[in-house]
Amino acid sequence: MHVFLEMICEPSHLKRLNSKQSLEEMMRSSNGSSGGCASLEVKDDIYFPAFEPGTRRCYVQKAALLYSCVGEVQGLVRLCSCRDYIRGQTALCSRCL
């Protein structure tokens, strides 16, 4: 049996991702920067949590219901938690069979 995997946004991980610490860890891993967030803002939009590498501005999500992995904004690196699923069965992960 051949299983086709896809990725889906997993909002249940927002609480862990939506923090200054997670943003700083991602910043370090994406560009090797040793510095943390120069500033931290709380935003009410689907594009957050995210950070701007050049300015080291960090943004966390204010409204958990707005969390989405859809879309992008030039200059922002977004934290998006995804998991795999089997096409036609989004509740099952690839290791569930």
Buried (B, 14 or more C-beta within 10 A) or exposed (E): EEEEEEEEBBBEBBEEBBBBEBBBBBBEEEEEEEEBBEEBEEBEBBBBBBBBEEEBBBBBBEEEEBBBBEEEEEEBBBBBBEBBBBEEEEEEBEEEE
